[in-house]
Amino acid sequence: MKDKPRFAFSLRLNHRVLLVAAHDIVMAAVSLPLAIWLRFWIVDIEWSPLEAWLPTLIFAGVAGVVFQYTGLYRGIWHFASLRDMLAILRGSLLSLLIFLPLLFVFTRLADYPRSALVMQFFILMLLLAGPRILYRSWKDGSLATVLWRGDDKRVPVVLIGSSLAADTFIREMERGPASYRVVGIIDDSAGRHGRDMRGIRVLGRLADLPAIVNNMREIDRPRRAIIADDRLDGRVIRELVETASQFGISVARLPRMTEFRKESEAGQVQSIDVEDLLGRPQRVLDRSAVTQLIAGRRVLVTGAGGTIGSELVRQVAALQPAAIVLFEQSEHALYQIDMELAERMPELPRVAVLGDVRDADAVETVFAAQRPDIVLHAAAYKHVPLVEANAGEGLLTNVRGTHVVAQACQRHNVAVMVMISTDKAVNPTNVMGATKRIAEMVCQSLDLERVTSQRNSTQYVTVRFGNVLGSSGSVVPLFQRQLASGGPLTVTHPDVTRFFMTTREAVELILQAAAMPNDVVHAEGKIFVLDMGEPVRIQDLARQMIRLTGRQPDKDVKIVFTGLRPGEKLYEEVLHSAETTMPTPQEGVMLAAPRIIDRAELERAIATLIHHAERRDTAAVVAGIAALVPEFEHAPNGQGSSSETAAPVNRPAA
C-alpha cells in the first residue's frame, strides 16, 4: 500500500519484530565478508574475514537503518510474498548504494575487489529471502506469485483479522480482476501491529478503527469492513457494525474455512446476518457420546416440522440412527422435512406420520408400530399472544400432549424421552409459559418414579432454553419483513430483553444433555438449562439489523414502540431464584432442581385442567394453572410496572 497513513507508521518494537531485525542485520553483516572471501577464493588468494571488520560493522549499521525505513522488519514470515521479495530487493540495493561511498571515504576501496560488491548484492538477497521462503514453504507449502494489482476503481476494504483466510483473500484479490482493494488489516493481536501481510499493513486494534479511518487518505478510506476471523463473538461484531456505520462503512464476512467448496470461493464475501451478531464461539462438544446415544437406534421426533424439531431431525439423521419417525400435525411442515430427508439421505429408513400429540390413540398406534428407542418431544404451541387468546388449546397441546407422549414412552419401554422446554416456564406471566412449566413437572415426576420404583425404565430428560434465532413468529423474521417493506420496525417496549441462541447450537446442546450418563450428573427429577449468554435488548437488535442494510436507525428507518403484548414479559429468565443449580461435564449446560409436586396430586390436577380445557372454560383453566404453578403471575395485558425493575436470573448460584 502506497502512502501509508501516519497512524500506520508507528512501529511497535515487540519481540517478534526484534527477532526479525536481529536476523536481517546479522545476515547483512555476514554478506560482506562472504562476498569478499568468495571473490578471492575464485582467484585462489588467501584472505581472512578479520581484515574486513570495519567495513562489516559499517554495512551492518547502514543496512539496519535502511531495512527499518523500507519496512522489511514488518513482514510476517508466515505470509511472505512477492511484495516482501521486492522489499528485500529495494532494501539490499539501497543499502549497497549508501555503503559504497562510505566505504570509499574510509578505505578508498583499497584491497577490496569491486566485483565483490556485485556478488554481495546477490548473496544478501539470498540470505534475507531464503529463510522467509523456507519458513513459508514449511508452514503451508505455498509461495506468492506475480499477482495482478487492479486499479483504483475497486472498492477499498479493510480486513478484520490477520488470519489464513485474510491471506487467501488478499491473494485472490490480486490474482486477477477483482471487486475489492485491501487497504489495511485490523487485528487485536498486539504482536502483529505495524507489520505487513502480503504488503498490506496491520494498522491496529478494532478499538483503533475510528483513528485509522480518520488518518487515511480519502482514496484509501474503506467503504467496507470484511471479517476474516470467524472466532469473533457476537458482542465484538455488534460493536464493529455500530462503529463502522458511523463512517458509512458496511460490514461483511468471508466464508468460514469450513464453508469453502473450492479455492475460488475464498474471494467471495457474505453479508453479516443476525446469527453473526448474536452468535458465540463454538463450544467443545462430546460428539462421541451423542453418536453413541443415537447410532443404531430408532428415533421418534414430535413436532418434526417445527424450527427445533426439524433441526433435531437433521442432526439425528447425520448420526446414523436405525430409523427416524417424523410425527407432525402440520401437513405442509411434515412434507417439507420429509422431502428434505429424502433428498439428502435417501438411504435412511424414515416414516412420516401426520398426527396430533393430544390424540392418545394416534400416539399409541405410532409407538406400537414403530417401537422407538428414543423420543424427542418438540411439539408445542409456543406463540405467547395466540396461546393467551386460546388458553384451553394451549393447555391441551403443551400439557396433555406431553402427558400422552410421556406415558406412551413408559408403556413401550422407551430408553430416553427428551422434552423441549422454554425460559418462559420460569416465573411465567403467560399461559404458554405456565403450561410448559406443567409439562416440565410431568417429566420430572415420571423421572423420579423411575428411581423410586422399578416400574418405569424410561429416562426423562427436560431441556430448558430461550429464544431460537429465526424461528417462526420470532422477532428476527418480523424485523426482516418490516425492513423489506421499508419499516418501521416495531418493538413492544424500549427496555424489553431476550436471550437468543442459534438453532444449531440449541439442538447440539439438547442432544449433549440427553447423552450425559445419569450416574455422572444425577439428573433424576432435574432440568437441564442451557447457558444462553447475556440477554439482548430488542431495541438494540432492531438498530443493528437496520445498520446491516446500510441504513441509519431513526433517520432512514424508524423504530416504533407498540406496548407489551398480552402475557409478555420485559425480560426472560432461565432459572427461578429458588432453583439450585449444579454444573455438568458439558460446557454450556447446567442442571437445575426446581420444585417437585407429588405424582398423584399432579395427575389429579392435570385431569381437572384437561376437563376445563375441553369445555372451553378459559377462566377455570387459568385458575387451575395458577393453583398448580404458584409462581404464575398472569399478566394478560403485559408485564406490569411492578416487575419492570427486577433483574433477570441466568447464572448458577455461587
C-alpha positions as CSV (number, residue, x, y, z in Angstrom):
1,M,0.0,0.0,0.0
2,K,1.4,3.3,-1.0
3,D,1.5,6.5,1.1
4,K,0.7,4.7,4.4
5,P,-1.3,6.8,6.8
6,R,0.6,8.4,9.7
7,F,-1.1,6.1,12.1
8,A,0.4,3.1,10.4
9,F,3.9,4.3,10.6
10,S,4.3,3.7,14.4
11,L,6.5,0.5,14.5
12,R,5.9,-1.2,17.8
13,L,9.0,-3.0,18.9
14,N,7.7,-6.3,20.2
15,H,9.8,-9.4,20.5
16,R,8.9,-10.8,17.0
17,V,10.0,-7.6,15.3
18,L,13.2,-7.5,17.3
19,L,14.0,-11.1,16.2
20,V,13.4,-10.3,12.6
21,A,15.6,-7.2,12.9
22,A,18.4,-9.1,14.5
23,H,18.2,-11.8,11.8
24,D,18.3,-9.3,9.0
25,I,21.2,-7.3,10.5
26,V,23.3,-10.4,11.1
27,M,22.6,-11.5,7.5
28,A,23.8,-8.1,6.3
29,A,26.9,-8.4,8.4
30,V,27.7,-11.9,7.0
31,S,27.1,-10.9,3.4
32,L,30.1,-8.6,3.0
33,P,33.0,-10.9,4.2
34,L,31.3,-13.8,2.5
35,A,31.3,-11.9,-0.9
36,I,34.9,-10.8,-0.5
37,W,36.0,-14.3,0.5
38,L,34.2,-15.9,-2.4
39,R,35.8,-13.4,-4.8
40,F,39.3,-14.2,-3.5
41,W,38.6,-17.9,-3.4
42,I,37.8,-17.8,-7.2
43,V,41.2,-16.4,-7.9
44,D,42.9,-18.6,-5.3
45,I,44.0,-15.8,-3.0
46,E,44.1,-16.3,0.8
47,W,42.0,-13.9,2.8
48,S,40.8,-13.6,6.4
49,P,37.3,-12.1,7.2
50,L,39.0,-10.3,10.1
51,E,40.6,-8.0,7.6
52,A,37.1,-6.6,6.8
53,W,35.8,-6.0,10.4
54,L,35.4,-2.2,10.0
55,P,33.5,-2.3,6.6
56,T,31.4,-5.1,8.0
57,L,30.3,-3.0,11.0
58,I,29.6,0.0,8.8
59,F,27.5,-2.1,6.4
60,A,25.6,-3.7,9.2
61,G,24.7,-0.3,10.6
62,V,23.6,1.1,7.2
63,A,21.5,-2.0,6.5
64,G,19.8,-1.9,9.9
65,V,18.6,1.7,9.3
66,V,17.7,1.1,5.6
67,F,15.7,-2.1,6.4
68,Q,13.7,-0.3,9.0
69,Y,13.0,2.6,6.6
70,T,11.8,0.2,3.9
71,G,9.6,-1.8,6.3
72,L,11.4,-5.0,6.0
73,Y,11.0,-5.9,9.6
74,R,7.2,-5.6,9.5
75,G,6.6,-8.5,7.1
76,I,5.0,-11.6,8.7
77,W,7.1,-14.6,7.6
78,H,4.1,-16.9,7.6
79,F,2.7,-14.8,4.8
80,A,5.9,-14.0,2.9
81,S,5.0,-12.9,-0.6
82,L,6.3,-11.3,-3.8
83,R,5.9,-7.9,-2.1
84,D,8.3,-9.0,0.6
85,M,10.8,-10.1,-2.0
86,L,10.5,-6.7,-3.7
87,A,11.1,-5.0,-0.3
88,I,14.2,-7.1,0.2
89,L,15.4,-6.1,-3.3
90,R,14.9,-2.4,-2.5
91,G,16.5,-2.7,0.9
92,S,19.5,-4.5,-0.4
93,L,20.1,-2.2,-3.3
94,L,19.7,1.0,-1.3
95,S,22.0,-0.4,1.5
96,L,24.8,-1.0,-1.0
97,L,24.3,2.3,-2.8
98,I,24.7,4.1,0.6
99,F,27.5,1.8,1.7
100,L,29.7,2.3,-1.4
101,P,30.5,6.0,-0.9
102,L,31.1,5.4,2.9
103,L,33.4,2.6,2.1
104,F,35.3,4.8,-0.3
105,V,35.7,7.5,2.4
106,F,37.1,5.1,4.9
107,T,39.2,2.8,2.7
108,R,39.5,4.4,-0.7
109,L,38.4,0.9,-1.9
110,A,41.9,-0.3,-1.4
111,D,42.3,-4.1,-1.3
112,Y,38.6,-4.6,-1.9
113,P,37.6,-6.0,-5.3
114,R,34.8,-4.0,-6.9
115,S,33.2,-7.2,-8.2
116,A,32.7,-8.4,-4.6
117,L,30.1,-5.7,-4.1
118,V,28.1,-7.0,-7.0
119,M,28.4,-10.5,-5.6
120,Q,27.4,-9.2,-2.2
121,F,24.1,-7.9,-3.6
122,F,23.0,-11.4,-4.7
123,I,24.3,-13.1,-1.5
124,L,22.4,-10.6,0.7
125,M,19.2,-11.2,-1.3
126,L,19.7,-14.9,-0.8
127,L,20.4,-14.6,2.9
128,L,17.4,-12.4,3.5
129,A,14.8,-14.1,1.2
130,G,15.9,-17.7,1.7
131,P,14.7,-18.1,5.3
132,R,11.4,-16.4,4.6
133,I,10.7,-18.6,1.6
134,L,11.7,-21.8,3.6
135,Y,9.5,-20.7,6.5
136,R,6.5,-20.0,4.3
137,S,7.0,-23.4,2.5
138,W,7.2,-25.2,5.8
139,K,4.1,-23.6,7.2
140,D,1.7,-24.1,4.2
141,G,3.7,-25.2,1.2
142,S,2.7,-22.3,-1.0
143,L,4.6,-19.3,-2.3
144,A,3.4,-16.0,-3.7
145,T,3.1,-15.4,-7.4
146,V,3.1,-12.4,-9.6
147,L,-0.3,-11.0,-9.0
148,W,-2.5,-8.5,-10.8
149,R,-2.9,-5.3,-8.8
150,G,-6.1,-3.9,-10.2
151,D,-6.9,-0.2,-10.3
152,D,-8.5,2.4,-8.0
153,K,-12.0,1.6,-9.3
154,R,-12.0,-1.4,-6.9
155,V,-13.8,-0.9,-3.6
156,P,-11.3,-0.2,-0.8
157,V,-11.8,-2.5,2.2
158,V,-10.2,-3.3,5.5
159,L,-9.9,-6.9,6.7
160,I,-10.8,-7.7,10.3
161,G,-8.3,-10.3,11.4
162,S,-4.8,-11.3,10.0
163,S,-5.8,-15.0,9.6
164,L,-5.1,-17.6,6.9
165,A,-8.5,-16.6,5.4
166,A,-7.3,-13.0,5.2
167,D,-4.1,-14.1,3.4
168,T,-6.1,-16.2,1.0
169,F,-8.5,-13.3,0.3
170,I,-5.6,-10.8,-0.4
171,R,-4.1,-13.3,-2.8
172,E,-7.4,-13.8,-4.6
173,M,-7.9,-10.1,-5.0
174,E,-4.5,-9.7,-6.7
175,R,-4.7,-12.8,-8.9
176,G,-7.0,-11.2,-11.5
177,P,-9.8,-8.6,-12.0
178,A,-11.4,-8.2,-8.5
179,S,-14.1,-6.1,-6.8
180,Y,-12.0,-5.1,-3.8
181,R,-8.7,-3.4,-2.9
182,V,-7.4,-4.2,0.6
183,V,-6.1,-1.0,2.2
184,G,-5.3,-2.4,5.6
185,I,-5.8,-5.0,8.2
186,I,-7.3,-4.6,11.7
187,D,-6.2,-7.2,14.3
188,D,-6.4,-7.3,18.1
189,S,-3.2,-9.4,18.2
190,A,-0.6,-6.9,19.5
191,G,2.3,-8.9,18.1
192,R,1.2,-8.1,14.5
193,H,0.6,-4.4,14.8
194,G,2.6,-2.4,12.3
195,R,3.7,-5.4,10.4
196,D,2.7,-6.4,6.8
197,M,0.9,-9.3,5.3
198,R,1.5,-9.5,1.5
199,G,2.4,-5.9,1.6
200,I,-0.8,-4.9,3.5
201,R,-0.2,-3.2,6.8
202,V,-1.7,-4.4,10.1
203,L,-2.9,-1.0,11.2
204,G,-4.0,-1.6,14.8
205,R,-6.8,-2.9,17.0
206,L,-10.5,-2.9,16.5
207,A,-10.8,-0.1,19.1
208,D,-8.4,2.0,16.9
209,L,-10.8,1.8,13.8
210,P,-12.0,5.5,14.1
211,A,-8.4,6.8,14.3
212,I,-7.3,4.6,11.5
213,V,-10.0,5.7,9.1
214,N,-9.6,9.4,10.0
215,N,-5.9,9.2,9.2
216,M,-6.2,7.6,5.8
217,R,-6.1,9.3,2.5
218,E,-9.5,9.9,1.0
219,I,-8.8,7.5,-1.8
220,D,-7.9,4.7,0.7
221,R,-10.7,5.2,3.1
222,P,-12.5,1.9,3.3
223,R,-16.1,1.5,2.2
224,R,-16.4,-2.0,3.6
225,A,-15.0,-3.9,6.6
226,I,-14.7,-7.6,5.9
227,I,-14.4,-10.0,8.8
228,A,-11.7,-12.6,8.2
229,D,-11.7,-14.1,11.7
230,D,-14.6,-16.5,12.4
231,R,-13.6,-16.6,16.1
232,L,-15.1,-13.1,16.8
233,D,-18.1,-13.4,19.0
234,G,-21.4,-11.6,18.6
235,R,-20.6,-8.8,21.0
236,V,-17.5,-7.8,19.1
237,I,-19.3,-7.9,15.8
238,R,-22.1,-5.8,17.1
239,E,-19.6,-3.2,18.3
240,L,-17.9,-3.3,14.9
241,V,-21.2,-2.8,13.0
242,E,-22.1,0.2,15.2
243,T,-18.6,1.8,14.8
244,A,-18.4,1.2,11.1
245,S,-21.8,2.6,10.4
246,Q,-20.6,6.0,11.8
247,F,-18.3,6.2,8.9
248,G,-20.7,4.8,6.3
249,I,-18.7,1.5,6.2
250,S,-20.7,-1.6,5.6
251,V,-19.7,-4.9,7.2
252,A,-19.4,-8.3,5.6
253,R,-17.6,-11.5,6.3
254,L,-15.6,-14.1,4.4
255,P,-16.9,-17.6,4.3
256,R,-15.6,-19.7,7.2
257,M,-12.8,-22.0,6.3
258,T,-15.2,-25.0,6.8
259,E,-17.6,-23.4,4.3
260,F,-15.1,-23.3,1.3
261,R,-16.2,-25.6,-1.5
262,K,-13.3,-24.6,-3.8
263,E,-10.4,-22.2,-3.6
264,S,-12.1,-19.5,-5.8
265,E,-14.8,-19.1,-3.1
266,A,-12.1,-17.6,-0.8
267,G,-12.5,-14.3,-2.6
268,Q,-16.3,-14.2,-2.1
269,V,-17.8,-12.2,0.7
270,Q,-21.1,-12.8,2.5
271,S,-23.5,-10.5,4.3
272,I,-23.5,-10.3,8.0
273,D,-26.6,-11.9,9.4
274,V,-28.3,-12.0,12.8
275,E,-26.5,-15.2,13.8
276,D,-23.2,-13.4,13.4
277,L,-24.4,-10.5,15.6
278,L,-25.7,-12.8,18.3
279,G,-23.6,-15.9,17.9
280,R,-20.9,-17.1,20.3
281,P,-17.7,-19.1,19.8
282,Q,-18.2,-22.7,19.1
283,R,-18.3,-24.9,22.2
284,V,-16.3,-28.1,22.5
285,L,-18.8,-30.9,22.2
286,D,-18.6,-34.6,23.1
287,R,-19.8,-35.9,19.8
288,S,-18.8,-39.4,20.6
289,A,-21.4,-39.5,23.4
290,V,-24.2,-38.2,21.2
291,T,-23.3,-40.6,18.4
292,Q,-23.4,-43.5,20.9
293,L,-26.8,-42.3,22.1
294,I,-28.3,-42.2,18.6
295,A,-26.4,-44.6,16.3
296,G,-28.3,-47.8,15.5
297,R,-31.5,-46.7,17.4
298,R,-35.0,-45.9,16.3
299,V,-35.7,-42.2,17.0
300,L,-39.2,-40.5,17.0
301,V,-39.4,-36.7,16.8
302,T,-42.7,-35.0,17.7
303,G,-43.2,-31.6,16.1
304,A,-40.7,-32.7,13.5
305,G,-41.6,-29.9,11.1
306,G,-41.0,-27.0,13.5
307,T,-37.9,-24.9,13.9
308,I,-36.4,-27.1,16.7
309,G,-38.0,-30.3,15.5
310,S,-36.6,-30.1,12.0
311,E,-33.1,-29.3,13.2
312,L,-33.3,-32.2,15.6
313,V,-34.3,-34.4,12.6
314,R,-31.3,-33.1,10.6
315,Q,-28.7,-33.6,13.3
316,V,-30.1,-37.0,14.4
317,A,-30.2,-38.2,10.7
318,A,-26.5,-37.5,10.4
319,L,-25.7,-39.8,13.4
320,Q,-26.8,-43.0,11.6
321,P,-29.9,-44.0,13.5
322,A,-31.6,-47.3,12.6
323,A,-34.7,-45.3,11.6
324,I,-36.3,-42.0,12.2
325,V,-40.0,-41.3,12.7
326,L,-41.4,-37.9,11.9
327,F,-44.6,-37.1,13.8
328,E,-46.2,-33.7,12.9
329,Q,-49.6,-32.1,13.0
330,S,-48.9,-29.7,10.1
331,E,-49.1,-31.4,6.7
332,H,-47.0,-28.7,5.0
333,A,-44.3,-28.8,7.6
334,L,-44.2,-32.6,7.6
335,Y,-44.0,-32.6,3.8
336,Q,-41.0,-30.2,3.8
337,I,-38.9,-32.0,6.3
338,D,-39.7,-35.4,4.8
339,M,-38.7,-34.2,1.3
340,E,-35.5,-32.7,2.7
341,L,-34.5,-36.0,4.2
342,A,-35.5,-37.9,1.0
343,E,-33.1,-35.7,-1.0
344,R,-30.2,-35.5,1.5
345,M,-30.3,-39.1,2.9
346,P,-32.5,-41.3,0.7
347,E,-30.9,-44.4,2.2
348,L,-32.1,-43.6,5.8
349,P,-35.2,-45.5,6.8
350,R,-37.9,-43.0,7.8
351,V,-41.6,-42.8,8.4
352,A,-43.7,-39.6,8.1
353,V,-46.8,-39.6,10.3
354,L,-49.5,-36.9,10.4
355,G,-50.9,-36.8,13.9
356,D,-51.6,-34.8,17.0
357,V,-49.8,-35.5,20.3
358,R,-53.1,-34.8,22.1
359,D,-54.6,-37.8,20.4
360,A,-53.7,-40.7,22.7
361,D,-54.9,-43.3,20.3
362,A,-52.8,-41.9,17.4
363,V,-49.8,-41.7,19.6
364,E,-50.3,-45.3,20.9
365,T,-50.6,-46.6,17.3
366,V,-47.4,-44.9,16.3
367,F,-45.5,-46.2,19.3
368,A,-46.8,-49.8,18.8
369,A,-45.9,-49.8,15.1
370,Q,-42.6,-48.0,15.2
371,R,-41.1,-49.1,18.6
372,P,-38.9,-46.1,19.1
373,D,-35.9,-46.3,21.4
374,I,-35.6,-42.5,21.8
375,V,-38.3,-39.9,21.7
376,L,-37.5,-36.2,21.2
377,H,-40.6,-34.2,22.1
378,A,-40.6,-30.8,20.4
379,A,-44.3,-30.5,19.7
380,A,-45.8,-27.5,21.4
381,Y,-47.8,-24.3,21.0
382,K,-45.3,-21.5,21.6
383,H,-46.6,-18.1,20.5
384,V,-47.4,-16.2,23.6
385,P,-50.3,-13.9,22.4
386,L,-52.0,-16.7,20.5
387,V,-51.9,-19.1,23.5
388,E,-53.2,-16.2,25.7
389,A,-56.2,-15.9,23.4
390,N,-56.6,-19.7,23.2
391,A,-55.7,-20.9,26.7
392,G,-57.5,-24.2,26.5
393,E,-55.9,-25.2,23.2
394,G,-52.5,-24.3,24.6
395,L,-53.0,-26.4,27.6
396,L,-54.3,-29.4,25.6
397,T,-51.2,-29.4,23.4
398,N,-48.5,-28.4,25.8
399,V,-49.7,-30.3,28.9
400,R,-52.0,-33.1,27.6
401,G,-49.7,-33.7,24.6
402,T,-46.6,-34.0,26.8
403,H,-48.6,-36.3,29.2
404,V,-49.7,-38.5,26.4
405,V,-46.3,-38.9,24.9
406,A,-44.6,-39.4,28.3
407,Q,-47.0,-42.2,29.3
408,A,-46.6,-43.8,25.9
409,C,-42.8,-43.9,26.5
410,Q,-43.4,-45.6,29.8
411,R,-45.7,-48.2,28.4
412,H,-43.4,-49.1,25.5
413,N,-40.1,-49.0,27.4
414,V,-38.5,-46.2,25.5
415,A,-34.9,-45.7,26.7
416,V,-34.9,-41.8,26.7
417,M,-37.5,-39.2,26.3
418,V,-36.3,-35.6,25.8
419,M,-38.8,-32.8,26.5
420,I,-38.0,-29.4,25.0
421,S,-39.0,-26.6,27.4
422,T,-38.6,-22.8,27.4
423,D,-37.3,-19.9,29.6
424,K,-40.9,-18.7,29.7
425,A,-41.7,-21.5,32.1
426,V,-39.7,-19.6,34.8
427,N,-41.9,-17.2,36.8
428,P,-44.4,-17.4,34.0
429,T,-46.6,-14.4,33.3
430,N,-48.5,-16.1,30.4
431,V,-50.4,-19.2,29.8
432,M,-47.9,-20.6,27.3
433,G,-45.0,-20.4,29.9
434,A,-47.2,-21.8,32.7
435,T,-48.3,-24.8,30.6
436,K,-44.7,-25.6,29.7
437,R,-43.8,-25.5,33.4
438,I,-46.5,-28.1,34.0
439,A,-45.1,-30.2,31.1
440,E,-41.7,-30.0,32.9
441,M,-43.4,-31.2,36.1
442,V,-44.9,-34.2,34.2
443,C,-41.5,-35.4,33.1
444,Q,-39.9,-34.6,36.5
445,S,-42.4,-36.8,38.3
446,L,-42.0,-39.7,35.9
447,D,-38.3,-39.5,36.0
448,L,-38.3,-39.6,39.8
449,E,-40.7,-42.6,39.7
450,R,-38.0,-44.4,37.6
451,V,-35.6,-44.0,40.6
452,T,-38.0,-44.7,43.4
453,S,-39.8,-47.7,41.8
454,Q,-38.8,-50.3,39.3
455,R,-42.0,-49.9,37.2
456,N,-40.6,-47.3,34.8
457,S,-37.4,-47.8,32.8
458,T,-37.6,-44.6,30.7
459,Q,-35.2,-41.8,31.5
460,Y,-37.0,-38.4,31.1
461,V,-34.7,-35.5,30.2
462,T,-36.0,-32.0,30.2
463,V,-34.0,-29.2,28.5
464,R,-34.9,-25.5,29.0
465,F,-33.6,-22.6,26.9
466,G,-34.6,-19.3,25.4
467,N,-35.4,-17.9,22.0
468,V,-34.1,-19.5,18.9
469,L,-33.0,-17.2,16.1
470,G,-35.2,-17.2,13.0
471,S,-37.9,-19.5,14.5
472,S,-41.4,-18.9,13.1
473,G,-43.1,-16.0,14.8
474,S,-39.9,-14.7,16.5
475,V,-38.7,-11.1,16.3
476,V,-36.0,-11.6,13.8
477,P,-38.2,-12.7,10.8
478,L,-40.6,-10.0,11.8
479,F,-37.8,-7.3,11.6
480,Q,-36.7,-8.8,8.3
481,R,-40.2,-8.5,6.8
482,Q,-40.5,-4.9,8.1
483,L,-37.1,-3.9,6.7
484,A,-38.0,-5.4,3.3
485,S,-41.1,-3.1,3.2
486,G,-39.1,0.0,4.3
487,G,-40.1,0.0,8.0
488,P,-40.9,1.0,10.6
489,L,-39.6,-1.7,13.0
490,T,-42.0,-2.4,15.8
491,V,-40.6,-3.1,19.3
492,T,-43.0,-3.7,22.2
493,H,-41.0,-1.8,24.9
494,P,-37.7,0.2,24.9
495,D,-36.3,-2.0,27.7
496,V,-37.5,-5.4,26.7
497,T,-34.7,-8.0,26.5
498,R,-34.5,-11.6,25.4
499,F,-32.0,-14.5,25.4
500,F,-31.1,-15.8,22.0
501,M,-29.4,-18.9,20.7
502,T,-28.9,-20.3,17.2
503,T,-31.0,-23.3,16.3
504,R,-27.9,-25.4,15.6
505,E,-26.3,-24.6,19.0
506,A,-29.6,-25.3,20.8
507,V,-30.1,-28.7,19.3
508,E,-26.4,-29.7,19.7
509,L,-26.7,-28.9,23.4
510,I,-30.1,-30.7,23.7
511,L,-28.5,-33.9,22.4
512,Q,-25.5,-33.4,24.6
513,A,-27.8,-33.2,27.7
514,A,-29.6,-36.3,26.6
515,A,-26.4,-38.2,26.1
516,M,-24.9,-37.4,29.6
517,P,-24.6,-40.5,31.8
518,N,-27.2,-40.3,34.5
519,D,-24.8,-41.9,37.1
520,V,-22.4,-39.0,36.5
521,V,-24.8,-36.0,36.6
522,H,-27.5,-37.5,38.8
523,A,-30.2,-35.7,36.7
524,E,-33.2,-37.6,38.0
525,G,-36.1,-35.2,38.5
526,K,-33.9,-32.2,37.5
527,I,-33.9,-30.0,34.4
528,F,-31.0,-29.2,32.1
529,V,-30.7,-25.5,31.5
530,L,-28.7,-24.2,28.5
531,D,-26.4,-21.2,29.1
532,M,-27.9,-18.5,26.9
533,G,-25.2,-16.0,27.5
534,E,-26.2,-12.4,28.1
535,P,-29.7,-11.1,27.3
536,V,-30.0,-8.8,24.2
537,R,-32.1,-5.6,24.3
538,I,-34.6,-6.0,21.4
539,Q,-34.3,-2.2,20.6
540,D,-30.5,-2.7,20.1
541,L,-31.1,-5.7,17.9
542,A,-33.5,-3.7,15.8
543,R,-30.9,-0.9,15.3
544,Q,-28.2,-3.4,14.4
545,M,-30.4,-5.0,11.8
546,I,-31.1,-1.6,10.3
547,R,-27.4,-0.8,10.1
548,L,-26.7,-4.1,8.4
549,T,-28.9,-2.9,5.5
550,G,-26.7,0.2,5.2
551,R,-29.4,2.5,6.6
552,Q,-29.4,4.6,9.8
553,P,-31.8,3.9,12.7
554,D,-34.3,6.7,13.4
555,K,-33.2,8.5,10.2
556,D,-33.7,6.1,7.3
557,V,-35.9,3.6,9.2
558,K,-38.0,4.4,12.3
559,I,-38.4,2.3,15.4
560,V,-41.9,2.4,16.9
561,F,-42.7,1.2,20.4
562,T,-46.1,-0.6,20.5
563,G,-46.5,-1.7,24.1
564,L,-46.2,-5.1,25.7
565,R,-48.4,-7.8,24.2
566,P,-50.8,-10.0,26.3
567,G,-48.7,-12.2,28.6
568,E,-45.4,-10.7,27.5
569,K,-42.6,-10.0,30.0
570,L,-40.0,-7.3,29.9
571,Y,-37.3,-9.9,30.4
572,E,-37.0,-13.7,30.5
573,E,-35.2,-16.0,33.0
574,V,-33.9,-19.5,32.5
575,L,-33.6,-20.1,36.3
576,H,-36.0,-19.5,39.1
577,S,-34.4,-17.7,42.0
578,A,-35.2,-20.6,44.3
579,E,-33.8,-23.2,41.9
580,T,-30.5,-24.7,43.0
581,T,-28.1,-25.4,40.2
582,M,-25.0,-27.5,39.6
583,P,-22.5,-27.7,36.7
584,T,-22.3,-30.6,34.3
585,P,-19.4,-32.1,32.3
586,Q,-20.7,-30.2,29.2
587,E,-19.8,-26.6,28.8
588,G,-22.9,-24.5,28.3
589,V,-25.3,-26.9,30.2
590,M,-26.3,-26.5,33.8
591,L,-28.6,-28.7,35.9
592,A,-31.4,-27.1,37.9
593,A,-33.6,-28.7,40.6
594,P,-37.0,-26.9,40.6
595,R,-39.9,-27.6,42.9
596,I,-41.4,-31.1,42.6
597,I,-45.0,-32.0,43.2
598,D,-46.4,-35.3,44.3
599,R,-47.2,-37.5,41.3
600,A,-50.8,-38.4,42.4
601,E,-51.6,-34.8,43.1
602,L,-50.2,-33.7,39.7
603,E,-52.3,-36.4,37.9
604,R,-55.5,-35.2,39.6
605,A,-54.7,-31.5,38.8
606,I,-53.9,-32.3,35.1
607,A,-57.1,-34.3,34.7
608,T,-59.1,-31.4,36.1
609,L,-57.3,-28.9,33.8
610,I,-57.9,-31.0,30.7
611,H,-61.6,-31.3,31.7
612,H,-61.9,-27.4,31.9
613,A,-59.9,-27.0,28.6
614,E,-62.2,-29.5,26.7
615,R,-65.2,-27.5,27.9
616,R,-63.5,-24.3,26.7
617,D,-63.8,-22.8,30.2
618,T,-60.9,-20.4,30.0
619,A,-61.4,-18.8,33.4
620,A,-61.2,-22.2,35.1
621,V,-58.2,-23.2,33.0
622,V,-56.3,-20.1,34.1
623,A,-57.3,-20.5,37.7
624,G,-56.3,-24.2,37.7
625,I,-52.9,-23.3,36.2
626,A,-52.4,-20.7,38.9
627,A,-53.2,-23.3,41.6
628,L,-50.7,-25.8,40.1
629,V,-47.9,-23.2,39.4
630,P,-47.8,-20.9,42.4
631,E,-45.2,-18.6,40.7
632,F,-47.6,-17.9,37.8
633,E,-48.4,-14.2,37.9
634,H,-50.8,-13.8,35.0
635,A,-50.3,-10.6,33.0
636,P,-52.9,-10.7,30.3
637,N,-52.1,-7.1,29.3
638,G,-48.3,-7.5,29.5
639,Q,-46.0,-7.5,32.5
640,G,-46.9,-4.7,35.0
641,S,-44.6,-1.9,36.1
642,S,-44.0,-3.7,39.4
643,S,-41.9,-6.3,37.7
644,E,-40.0,-4.0,35.4
645,T,-37.1,-3.3,37.6
646,A,-36.3,-6.9,38.6
647,A,-33.1,-8.4,37.3
648,P,-33.1,-11.5,35.2
649,V,-31.6,-14.7,36.5
650,N,-29.3,-16.7,34.2
651,R,-26.4,-17.8,36.3
652,P,-26.0,-20.6,38.9
653,A,-25.8,-19.6,42.5
654,A,-22.3,-19.3,44.0
